[in-house]
């Protein structure tokens, strides 16, 4: 068997949005030809593989063929690139839960110092460069950039029509506020949506508003992610849902507590940007076995 065939992996999650993390610090273990859509699907398989909502490859930006196009003048400033693939093998622009886990993995792999991360580091993604950092209490934050509304649409879930706000967080979302208890809905299948508004597919959020308490708003969220299905959490979805909740209240700044099936996140809107804060956990590390395809 080859060293490449016995590649190391980490398994982790952010509020139970879980990923297979592939350290590739010199770009040689998981080149584009090896990390094919079929390989990603196998890695994410919950029976035949490791299991995950996606794959995060830890790689210097200079080894990613499309990094220059998405990072532009920031290419040299982004030492590391989050090469994110959905569970179906497609590439993904951005993931708020994934990028927090990505930074945590950089720290645990000894590639970054956690104390230095509290000031923030710039990480490349296919949604553009993102500032990510550590909090003193052990969580991680990411500057998700501005939320941008680009219309209104509707989704059909469990035979019911839900009106929603189209929001871009670097990837497309349809955030639907509803009085229907989101726990009663079946998100096992793909919700129907307007392909004219979302030609590349869309993440659909179903949102209940809760008593705000000390926050400016408090919501409960379930999400169906394009290319994945329903997940226990979605960072960009939490931001889109929080934006829609504030917009419905006539606000564009404030802090929103977001409860997802996998835990709790905090989203803060200020000075034209969005900051997502939450936990990151690594539950296992390992090495691909000799029976793995290509080993």
C-alpha positions, 0 to 999 in steps of 0.5 A: 500500500502507498502512503497516499492510500493510507492518508490521515483523516480527522472526523469533526463537527460544528453543532453536529454538522459533521465533516471528514477533514483531510490534512494535505499541507503540501498538496501531494496527498489529495491532488485534484485527480484523487479527490474526485466526486466519487472519492468524496461520496465514498468518504462521506458515506455513512455505511461504506465510508467515514461519514459526513455532510462534506469533506474539508481538505486542509491545503495551502491556497497555492495548490488549489487550481481555482483559488486565484480566481476566487481570491484575486488580490488576497491569494497571497494573504490566504496561506490556507484554503478550505477546499470544501466538497459537499457529500455528493461530490460537488464543490461548495462555496462556503460553510460557517460550521465547516470553517470553524472546524477547519481552523480548529483542525489547523490548530490541532495539527500544529499548523497554527497557534491558537493564541495567535488565532484570537486576532483572526486569520484570513482563510481562502474559500470558494466564497472568497477570503474569510476572517476566522478566529478563536474566542477566549472561552474555547469557541470559534468565530468567522466573519461571514461577510454581508448578508444580501437579500436578492428577492422573495420566493417559496418552497414546498415542504410536506405539501405546504407552501412557505414564503421566504426571503432569498439571501446570499451568504456567498451561497444561496438560501431561501429563509422561510419564517413560519408559525408551523412548528418546524419539528413537524415537517419532513425534510427528508426529500428535496423541497420544491423551489423556483429554479429561475430564482435559484438556477444553481440550487438553494439551501432551504431554511424553515424558521420559528421565532422564539422569545428573544430573552437577552438577545435581539432575536431568537429562532429555531431552525431546520435546514435542507442543504443542496447536495447534502439533504437535511443536516443537523446544522448549517452555518450559512443557513443560520446567518441567512435565517437570522438575517431574515428574522431581523429583517422581518422586525425592521432591523439590520443590526443586532445579535440573534441566538440560533437553535439548530438540531445540533446545538446553538449558534450566535449570529451578530450583524454589525457594520455591514458584516455578519459574525457567526460564533459557535463550537468546533469539535474533533471526535476522531483521527485515523488512517485510511485502511488498506482496503480503501479504494486506491490504497 
